[in-house]
Amino acid sequence: MSKISRDHRLSRPVGTVSEDTLLAAQTTPESGPRRTTTDAPASDSAAPRVVADASAPPTPEIERLAAEVREVLHKGIHGLCFSPYLEGQAPGVAVSAAQIRARLEIIRPHARWVRSFSCTDGHEQTPAIAHSLGLKTLVGAWLGTDAAINEREIASAIELARAGHIDLLAIGNEVLLREDLTEDALIDYLMRVRRALPGIPVGYVDAYYLFELHPRVTAACDVLFTNCYPFWEGCPRDQAIAYMQSMHARTLAVAGGKPVIISETGWPQTGTSFYGAEPSVAGAMRYFLDTMRWAEQDGVDVFYFSAFDEAWKAEVEGDVGGCWGLWDRHGRSKYAGADNPSADRR
């Protein structure tokens, strides 16, 4: 998610409201979060501030939570959002098959699916490599303002799907939120791909409320991929799971019976707070554990964001941007012992 996406999501700081009030405020499309330049924190306590970093010595609570995270990862989760960027790399830099494979080998024992974000600049190699490692693929074709790049992404995605490397296909990621494409242009891409790939479920990724605001886009999808980020709406950690569930429920309500998959959700470990939402090591682990418990209990498919920290994100999202991973930017587990392969759980 880009800083643009973050700024467009928030319509008001929510750090001081009760859970019931917070959920009640999310019942109509018009209440979808859109921040304006006149928005201000409700109080000094809600203002963004830097919270403790992740280098502090572990407490008994941190050690207990880390053990629970290791247990969940050992069992295996549904899916992880995956980018193979190494130190010094960012979108636009070509990635190699070797680095893709090396990074996928790290997460392979702990997830059944991976979600990729592009079909060019080397990322087109990810689906076949993932399949060779026994992982299923939600493959993204990245769309933006450059029509020529969009065409290359679409052509590559169709080629990969016809080669049998794609299980689910996402055409575009938050392009309506960023206002990169019109609704008509996005629907044209979706329908072109669906006609070309009648056997592949095709959908679109965006913030939950945009499926309410764009019913024609919703109708053009086989499956809805909804991004749910309580953090980027200033929601306190102790209310975040209930808030995320309401985001999912709102998408379900307009899906017309189509499958709804949470394509992104997560919580950062360190950095600057965003109104009532504060990054923390303990908060990130609790959010992960609560999300996984709910997903298993209710049978919800979730792609957790993200597999790895990505340093380049700090340039566009601030200091929290590079701190969402379960593994750090060097590929090391943040929870010692989590890299032990699990038994077959597919």
GURO-39582 format. One record per residue (C-alpha): residue in one letter; x, y, z. Coordinates in nm, 4 decimals. Example, Ala and Ser with C-alpha at 12.3 -4.5 7.8 and 13.67 -1.06 7.14 Angstrom:
2
+------+----------+----------+----------+
: code :     east :    north :       up :
+------+----------+----------+----------+
:    A :   1.2300 :  -0.4500 :   0.7800 :
:    S :   1.3670 :  -0.1060 :   0.7140 :
+------+----------+----------+----------+
This chain:
346
+------+----------+----------+----------+
: code :     east :    north :       up :
+------+----------+----------+----------+
:    M :   0.0000 :   0.0000 :   0.0000 :
:    S :   0.1319 :   0.3424 :  -0.0909 :
:    K :   0.1275 :   0.6626 :   0.1126 :
:    I :  -0.1359 :   0.7861 :  -0.1318 :
:    S :  -0.3497 :   0.4877 :  -0.0427 :
:    R :  -0.3001 :   0.5539 :   0.3270 :
:    D :  -0.3949 :   0.9202 :   0.3049 :
:    H :  -0.7075 :   0.8478 :   0.1010 :
:    R :  -0.8343 :   0.5901 :   0.3488 :
:    L :  -0.8755 :   0.7982 :   0.6588 :
:    S :  -1.1742 :   1.0300 :   0.6902 :
:    R :  -1.1265 :   1.1048 :   1.0606 :
:    P :  -0.9084 :   0.9971 :   1.3505 :
:    V :  -1.0698 :   0.7062 :   1.5324 :
:    G :  -0.8257 :   0.6581 :   1.8154 :
:    T :  -1.0587 :   0.7687 :   2.0945 :
:    V :  -1.3913 :   0.6120 :   1.9948 :
:    S :  -1.5461 :   0.3006 :   2.1410 :
:    E :  -1.5627 :  -0.0235 :   1.9465 :
:    D :  -1.9418 :  -0.0040 :   1.9071 :
:    T :  -1.9177 :   0.3511 :   1.7749 :
:    L :  -1.6348 :   0.2573 :   1.5425 :
:    L :  -1.8264 :  -0.0323 :   1.3898 :
:    A :  -2.1485 :   0.1632 :   1.3632 :
:    A :  -1.9682 :   0.4321 :   1.1675 :
:    Q :  -1.8764 :   0.1813 :   0.8982 :
:    T :  -2.2248 :   0.0870 :   0.7789 :
:    T :  -2.2625 :   0.2961 :   0.4640 :
:    P :  -2.0492 :   0.3536 :   0.1551 :
:    E :  -2.0462 :   0.7248 :   0.2261 :
:    S :  -1.8597 :   0.6589 :   0.5508 :
:    G :  -1.5707 :   0.4965 :   0.3651 :
:    P :  -1.2432 :   0.6414 :   0.4889 :
:    R :  -1.1172 :   0.9345 :   0.2820 :
:    R :  -0.8808 :   1.1751 :   0.4490 :
:    T :  -0.8876 :   1.5418 :   0.3551 :
:    T :  -0.6318 :   1.8113 :   0.4175 :
:    T :  -0.8544 :   1.9633 :   0.6841 :
:    D :  -0.8573 :   1.6503 :   0.9002 :
:    A :  -0.6763 :   1.6906 :   1.2301 :
:    P :  -0.6268 :   1.4702 :   1.5349 :
:    A :  -0.8998 :   1.4988 :   1.7927 :
:    S :  -0.6409 :   1.5665 :   2.0598 :
:    D :  -0.2684 :   1.5902 :   2.1140 :
:    S :  -0.2717 :   1.2303 :   2.2344 :
:    A :  -0.3985 :   1.1197 :   1.8942 :
:    A :  -0.1265 :   1.3030 :   1.7029 :
:    P :   0.1296 :   1.0873 :   1.5187 :
:    R :   0.4336 :   1.0111 :   1.7318 :
:    V :   0.7239 :   0.7702 :   1.7252 :
:    V :   0.6722 :   0.4658 :   1.9431 :
:    A :   0.9299 :   0.2226 :   2.0776 :
:    D :   1.1341 :   0.0385 :   1.8176 :
:    A :   1.1699 :  -0.3376 :   1.7807 :
:    S :   1.5218 :  -0.3555 :   1.9277 :
:    A :   1.4174 :  -0.3537 :   2.2933 :
:    P :   1.5021 :  -0.6703 :   2.4917 :
:    P :   1.2171 :  -0.9248 :   2.4830 :
:    T :   0.9863 :  -0.9376 :   2.7812 :
:    P :   0.8164 :  -1.2561 :   2.9044 :
:    E :   0.5013 :  -1.1423 :   2.7218 :
:    I :   0.6933 :  -1.0964 :   2.3969 :
:    E :   0.8508 :  -1.4387 :   2.4344 :
:    R :   0.5084 :  -1.5973 :   2.4953 :
:    L :   0.3567 :  -1.4273 :   2.1926 :
:    A :   0.6544 :  -1.5245 :   1.9775 :
:    A :   0.6086 :  -1.8871 :   2.0777 :
:    E :   0.2432 :  -1.8673 :   1.9706 :
:    V :   0.3407 :  -1.7124 :   1.6375 :
:    R :   0.5930 :  -1.9921 :   1.5820 :
:    E :   0.3242 :  -2.2491 :   1.6529 :
:    V :   0.0854 :  -2.0934 :   1.3998 :
:    L :   0.3569 :  -2.0678 :   1.1341 :
:    H :   0.4649 :  -2.4246 :   1.2028 :
:    K :   0.1084 :  -2.5373 :   1.1388 :
:    G :   0.0924 :  -2.3234 :   0.8239 :
:    I :  -0.1376 :  -2.0372 :   0.7236 :
:    H :  -0.3479 :  -1.9816 :   0.4137 :
:    G :  -0.1412 :  -1.7219 :   0.2322 :
:    L :   0.1281 :  -1.4559 :   0.2394 :
:    C :   0.1784 :  -1.1412 :   0.0344 :
:    F :   0.5117 :  -1.1894 :  -0.1378 :
:    S :   0.7679 :  -0.9580 :  -0.2948 :
:    P :   1.1245 :  -1.0809 :  -0.3498 :
:    Y :   1.3022 :  -0.7448 :  -0.3277 :
:    L :   1.6457 :  -0.7516 :  -0.1665 :
:    E :   1.8304 :  -0.4662 :   0.0025 :
:    G :   1.8586 :  -0.1729 :  -0.2373 :
:    Q :   1.5867 :  -0.3005 :  -0.4722 :
:    A :   1.2467 :  -0.1459 :  -0.5377 :
:    P :   0.9698 :  -0.1664 :  -0.7988 :
:    G :   1.1127 :  -0.1069 :  -1.1438 :
:    V :   1.4263 :  -0.3073 :  -1.0694 :
:    A :   1.4353 :  -0.6477 :  -1.2394 :
:    V :   1.4344 :  -0.9415 :  -0.9992 :
:    S :   1.6036 :  -1.2743 :  -1.0674 :
:    A :   1.4689 :  -1.6273 :  -1.0575 :
:    A :   1.7368 :  -1.7139 :  -0.8026 :
:    Q :   1.6247 :  -1.4518 :  -0.5514 :
:    I :   1.2583 :  -1.5385 :  -0.6032 :
:    R :   1.3291 :  -1.9054 :  -0.5359 :
:    A :   1.5467 :  -1.8307 :  -0.2335 :
:    R :   1.2779 :  -1.6144 :  -0.0738 :
:    L :   0.9980 :  -1.8601 :  -0.1553 :
:    E :   1.2022 :  -2.1423 :   0.0000 :
:    I :   1.1986 :  -1.9501 :   0.3275 :
:    I :   0.8208 :  -1.9166 :   0.3465 :
:    R :   0.7244 :  -2.2409 :   0.1694 :
:    P :   0.6910 :  -2.4488 :   0.4906 :
:    H :   0.4564 :  -2.1932 :   0.6450 :
:    A :   0.1943 :  -2.1023 :   0.3801 :
:    R :  -0.0207 :  -2.2774 :   0.1231 :
:    W :  -0.0572 :  -1.9789 :  -0.1128 :
:    V :   0.1493 :  -1.6774 :  -0.2150 :
:    R :   0.0236 :  -1.3538 :  -0.3603 :
:    S :   0.2428 :  -1.1712 :  -0.6131 :
:    F :   0.1901 :  -0.8167 :  -0.7394 :
:    S :   0.3271 :  -0.7933 :  -1.0937 :
:    C :   0.3818 :  -0.9946 :  -1.4117 :
:    T :   0.6800 :  -0.7979 :  -1.5477 :
:    D :   1.0359 :  -0.7043 :  -1.4430 :
:    G :   1.1120 :  -1.0636 :  -1.3503 :
:    H :   0.8044 :  -1.1123 :  -1.1317 :
:    E :   0.6509 :  -1.3198 :  -1.4103 :
:    Q :   0.8855 :  -1.5966 :  -1.2903 :
:    T :   0.7232 :  -1.6130 :  -0.9463 :
:    P :   0.4135 :  -1.8232 :  -1.0303 :
:    A :   0.6013 :  -2.1108 :  -1.1959 :
:    I :   0.8633 :  -2.1192 :  -0.9202 :
:    A :   0.5927 :  -2.1140 :  -0.6544 :
:    H :   0.4112 :  -2.4038 :  -0.8219 :
:    S :   0.7362 :  -2.6000 :  -0.8404 :
:    L :   0.7615 :  -2.5635 :  -0.4613 :
:    G :   0.4046 :  -2.6795 :  -0.4033 :
:    L :   0.2553 :  -2.3361 :  -0.3421 :
:    K :  -0.0677 :  -2.2114 :  -0.4993 :
:    T :  -0.0697 :  -1.8678 :  -0.6571 :
:    L :  -0.2770 :  -1.5525 :  -0.6448 :
:    V :  -0.1046 :  -1.3572 :  -0.9196 :
:    G :  -0.1408 :  -0.9822 :  -0.9622 :
:    A :  -0.1173 :  -0.7831 :  -1.2839 :
:    W :  -0.0108 :  -0.4339 :  -1.1775 :
:    L :  -0.2057 :  -0.1530 :  -1.3445 :
:    G :  -0.1307 :   0.2172 :  -1.3302 :
:    T :  -0.1331 :   0.5303 :  -1.5405 :
:    D :   0.1032 :   0.3996 :  -1.8115 :
:    A :  -0.1055 :   0.2233 :  -2.0768 :
:    A :   0.1957 :   0.0538 :  -2.2361 :
:    I :   0.3046 :  -0.1017 :  -1.9056 :
:    N :  -0.0547 :  -0.2073 :  -1.8394 :
:    E :  -0.0652 :  -0.3891 :  -2.1716 :
:    R :   0.2570 :  -0.5742 :  -2.0922 :
:    E :   0.1213 :  -0.6761 :  -1.7545 :
:    I :  -0.2048 :  -0.8033 :  -1.9033 :
:    A :  -0.0318 :  -0.9942 :  -2.1847 :
:    S :   0.2100 :  -1.1574 :  -1.9407 :
:    A :  -0.0691 :  -1.2532 :  -1.7000 :
:    I :  -0.2684 :  -1.4186 :  -1.9782 :
:    E :   0.0410 :  -1.6065 :  -2.0958 :
:    L :   0.1175 :  -1.7298 :  -1.7428 :
:    A :  -0.2408 :  -1.8413 :  -1.6875 :
:    R :  -0.2510 :  -2.0318 :  -2.0165 :
:    A :   0.0733 :  -2.2027 :  -1.9139 :
:    G :  -0.1010 :  -2.3272 :  -1.5988 :
:    H :   0.0878 :  -2.1193 :  -1.3431 :
:    I :  -0.1999 :  -1.9106 :  -1.2048 :
:    D :  -0.4691 :  -2.0342 :  -0.9649 :
:    L :  -0.6321 :  -1.6943 :  -0.8998 :
:    L :  -0.5701 :  -1.3746 :  -1.0955 :
:    A :  -0.5998 :  -1.0169 :  -0.9680 :
:    I :  -0.6215 :  -0.7482 :  -1.2355 :
:    G :  -0.5145 :  -0.4234 :  -1.0722 :
:    N :  -0.4366 :  -0.3306 :  -0.7140 :
:    E :  -0.5977 :  -0.0208 :  -0.5582 :
:    V :  -0.6110 :   0.1670 :  -0.8885 :
:    L :  -0.9466 :   0.3215 :  -0.7958 :
:    L :  -0.8134 :   0.4242 :  -0.4568 :
:    R :  -0.5119 :   0.5880 :  -0.6208 :
:    E :  -0.7344 :   0.7211 :  -0.9014 :
:    D :  -0.4932 :   0.5796 :  -1.1592 :
:    L :  -0.7742 :   0.4474 :  -1.3824 :
:    T :  -1.1383 :   0.5257 :  -1.4414 :
:    E :  -1.4004 :   0.2706 :  -1.3537 :
:    D :  -1.4690 :   0.2092 :  -1.7238 :
:    A :  -1.1015 :   0.1496 :  -1.8021 :
:    L :  -1.0649 :  -0.0963 :  -1.5154 :
:    I :  -1.3761 :  -0.2875 :  -1.6201 :
:    D :  -1.2437 :  -0.3078 :  -1.9762 :
:    Y :  -0.9251 :  -0.4738 :  -1.8483 :
:    L :  -1.1213 :  -0.7129 :  -1.6280 :
:    M :  -1.3574 :  -0.8200 :  -1.9048 :
:    R :  -1.0747 :  -0.8643 :  -2.1575 :
:    V :  -0.8920 :  -1.0977 :  -1.9230 :
:    R :  -1.2034 :  -1.2902 :  -1.8244 :
:    R :  -1.2859 :  -1.3499 :  -2.1908 :
:    A :  -0.9291 :  -1.4650 :  -2.2568 :
:    L :  -0.9201 :  -1.6971 :  -1.9527 :
:    P :  -1.2620 :  -1.8553 :  -1.9020 :
:    G :  -1.1249 :  -2.1213 :  -1.6653 :
:    I :  -0.9410 :  -1.8879 :  -1.4259 :
:    P :  -1.1181 :  -1.6918 :  -1.1467 :
:    V :  -1.0408 :  -1.3254 :  -1.2108 :
:    G :  -1.0932 :  -1.0387 :  -0.9688 :
:    Y :  -0.9753 :  -0.6988 :  -0.8555 :
:    V :  -0.7955 :  -0.5813 :  -0.5383 :
:    D :  -0.8961 :  -0.2688 :  -0.3495 :
:    A :  -1.0026 :  -0.1275 :  -0.0153 :
:    Y :  -1.3227 :  -0.2866 :   0.1089 :
:    Y :  -1.5471 :   0.0208 :   0.0738 :
:    L :  -1.4606 :   0.0753 :  -0.2917 :
:    F :  -1.6574 :  -0.2372 :  -0.3825 :
:    E :  -1.9580 :  -0.0610 :  -0.2305 :
:    L :  -1.8884 :   0.2573 :  -0.4238 :
:    H :  -1.8271 :   0.0786 :  -0.7565 :
:    P :  -2.0942 :  -0.1908 :  -0.8036 :
:    R :  -2.0111 :  -0.2226 :  -1.1745 :
:    V :  -1.6560 :  -0.3240 :  -1.0851 :
:    T :  -1.7924 :  -0.5692 :  -0.8290 :
:    A :  -2.0178 :  -0.7178 :  -1.0977 :
:    A :  -1.7244 :  -0.7516 :  -1.3379 :
:    C :  -1.5296 :  -0.9770 :  -1.0990 :
:    D :  -1.5462 :  -1.3517 :  -1.0434 :
:    V :  -1.3970 :  -1.2996 :  -0.6962 :
:    L :  -1.3432 :  -0.9932 :  -0.4781 :
:    F :  -1.0032 :  -0.9297 :  -0.3228 :
:    T :  -1.0453 :  -0.6890 :  -0.0326 :
:    N :  -0.7665 :  -0.5021 :   0.1457 :
:    C :  -0.8441 :  -0.4464 :   0.5137 :
:    Y :  -0.6116 :  -0.2242 :   0.7169 :
:    P :  -0.7400 :  -0.1017 :   1.0534 :
:    F :  -0.3956 :   0.0512 :   1.1147 :
:    W :  -0.4228 :   0.2893 :   0.8194 :
:    E :  -0.7576 :   0.4110 :   0.9502 :
:    G :  -0.6139 :   0.5016 :   1.2894 :
:    C :  -0.7868 :   0.2188 :   1.4728 :
:    P :  -0.6404 :   0.1212 :   1.8122 :
:    R :  -0.4955 :  -0.2287 :   1.8238 :
:    D :  -0.7462 :  -0.3575 :   2.0802 :
:    Q :  -1.0330 :  -0.2711 :   1.8429 :
:    A :  -0.8588 :  -0.3703 :   1.5214 :
:    I :  -0.9823 :  -0.7259 :   1.4746 :
:    A :  -1.3476 :  -0.6302 :   1.5181 :
:    Y :  -1.2913 :  -0.3431 :   1.2757 :
:    M :  -1.1231 :  -0.5688 :   1.0207 :
:    Q :  -1.4116 :  -0.8149 :   1.0491 :
:    S :  -1.6538 :  -0.5322 :   0.9728 :
:    M :  -1.4525 :  -0.4450 :   0.6605 :
:    H :  -1.4790 :  -0.8049 :   0.5432 :
:    A :  -1.8499 :  -0.8140 :   0.6244 :
:    R :  -1.9132 :  -0.4996 :   0.4202 :
:    T :  -1.7439 :  -0.6572 :   0.1198 :
:    L :  -1.9466 :  -0.9760 :   0.1632 :
:    A :  -2.2662 :  -0.7705 :   0.1756 :
:    V :  -2.2132 :  -0.6369 :  -0.1784 :
:    A :  -2.0479 :  -0.9453 :  -0.3289 :
:    G :  -2.3713 :  -1.1026 :  -0.4494 :
:    G :  -2.2596 :  -1.4475 :  -0.3406 :
:    K :  -1.9176 :  -1.4249 :  -0.5075 :
:    P :  -1.6133 :  -1.5390 :  -0.3086 :
:    V :  -1.4469 :  -1.2712 :  -0.0955 :
:    I :  -1.0802 :  -1.3078 :  -0.0056 :
:    I :  -0.8844 :  -1.0769 :   0.2230 :
:    S :  -0.5929 :  -0.9945 :  -0.0047 :
:    E :  -0.4031 :  -0.7824 :   0.2482 :
:    T :  -0.4126 :  -0.7179 :   0.6202 :
:    G :  -0.1406 :  -0.6719 :   0.8771 :
:    W :   0.0115 :  -0.4569 :   1.1505 :
:    P :   0.3565 :  -0.2910 :   1.1639 :
:    Q :   0.6098 :  -0.3674 :   1.4345 :
:    T :   0.7746 :  -0.0299 :   1.4705 :
:    G :   0.7651 :   0.3285 :   1.3485 :
:    T :   0.5358 :   0.6274 :   1.3825 :
:    S :   0.1823 :   0.5912 :   1.5113 :
:    F :  -0.1128 :   0.6858 :   1.2926 :
:    Y :  -0.3714 :   0.8558 :   1.5126 :
:    G :  -0.4892 :   0.5817 :   1.7528 :
:    A :  -0.2996 :   0.3040 :   1.5756 :
:    E :   0.0423 :   0.2383 :   1.7277 :
:    P :   0.3055 :   0.0056 :   1.5841 :
:    S :   0.4570 :  -0.2347 :   1.8346 :
:    V :   0.6164 :  -0.5766 :   1.8428 :
:    A :   0.3511 :  -0.7129 :   2.0761 :
:    G :   0.0704 :  -0.5457 :   1.8807 :
:    A :   0.1918 :  -0.6906 :   1.5522 :
:    M :   0.2059 :  -1.0407 :   1.6981 :
:    R :  -0.1362 :  -1.0102 :   1.8614 :
:    Y :  -0.2890 :  -0.8845 :   1.5377 :
:    F :  -0.1386 :  -1.1745 :   1.3443 :
:    L :  -0.2555 :  -1.4312 :   1.6002 :
:    D :  -0.6065 :  -1.2853 :   1.6313 :
:    T :  -0.6427 :  -1.2680 :   1.2533 :
:    M :  -0.5335 :  -1.6272 :   1.2041 :
:    R :  -0.7645 :  -1.7562 :   1.4788 :
:    W :  -1.0636 :  -1.5745 :   1.3315 :
:    A :  -0.9777 :  -1.6842 :   0.9770 :
:    E :  -0.9582 :  -2.0483 :   1.0823 :
:    Q :  -1.2736 :  -2.0306 :   1.2923 :
:    D :  -1.4850 :  -1.8601 :   1.0239 :
:    G :  -1.3260 :  -2.0203 :   0.7179 :
:    V :  -1.1961 :  -1.6905 :   0.5738 :
:    D :  -0.9089 :  -1.6966 :   0.3242 :
:    V :  -0.6500 :  -1.4358 :   0.4264 :
:    F :  -0.3263 :  -1.3286 :   0.2587 :
:    Y :  -0.1257 :  -1.1778 :   0.5399 :
:    F :   0.0828 :  -0.8680 :   0.4683 :
:    S :   0.3562 :  -0.9397 :   0.4479 :
:    A :   0.6129 :  -1.2145 :   0.4190 :
:    F :   0.9198 :  -0.9863 :   0.4306 :
:    D :   1.0077 :  -0.6349 :   0.5389 :
:    E :   1.0762 :  -0.4138 :   0.2363 :
:    A :   1.3080 :  -0.1212 :   0.3009 :
:    W :   1.1979 :   0.0708 :  -0.0105 :
:    K :   0.8490 :   0.1197 :   0.1329 :
:    A :   0.9818 :   0.3597 :   0.3960 :
:    E :   1.0421 :   0.6141 :   0.1195 :
:    V :   0.6730 :   0.6285 :   0.0294 :
:    E :   0.4942 :   0.5275 :   0.3514 :
:    G :   0.7194 :   0.6703 :   0.6217 :
:    D :   0.9148 :   0.4705 :   0.8764 :
:    V :   0.6402 :   0.2121 :   0.9303 :
:    G :   0.6439 :   0.1190 :   0.5615 :
:    G :   0.9316 :  -0.1242 :   0.5890 :
:    C :   0.8188 :  -0.3008 :   0.9081 :
:    W :   0.5231 :  -0.5239 :   0.8200 :
:    G :   0.6983 :  -0.8542 :   0.7523 :
:    L :   0.7060 :  -1.1800 :   0.9451 :
:    W :   1.0642 :  -1.2086 :   0.8199 :
:    D :   1.3051 :  -0.9166 :   0.8064 :
:    R :   1.4527 :  -0.7668 :   0.4892 :
:    H :   1.7464 :  -1.0085 :   0.5105 :
:    G :   1.5122 :  -1.3089 :   0.5165 :
:    R :   1.5615 :  -1.3812 :   0.8864 :
:    S :   1.2670 :  -1.4824 :   1.0982 :
:    K :   1.1591 :  -1.2177 :   1.3460 :
:    Y :   1.0487 :  -1.4994 :   1.5752 :
:    A :   1.3440 :  -1.7289 :   1.6448 :
:    G :   1.2674 :  -2.0854 :   1.5493 :
:    A :   0.9925 :  -2.0015 :   1.3006 :
:    D :   1.2040 :  -2.1202 :   1.0100 :
:    N :   1.1937 :  -2.4846 :   1.1169 :
:    P :   1.0075 :  -2.6750 :   0.8438 :
:    S :   0.6688 :  -2.8030 :   0.9468 :
:    A :   0.5095 :  -3.1314 :   0.8659 :
:    D :   0.3070 :  -3.1485 :   0.5476 :
:    R :   0.0002 :  -2.9298 :   0.6075 :
:    R :  -0.1342 :  -2.8871 :   0.2563 :
+------+----------+----------+----------+
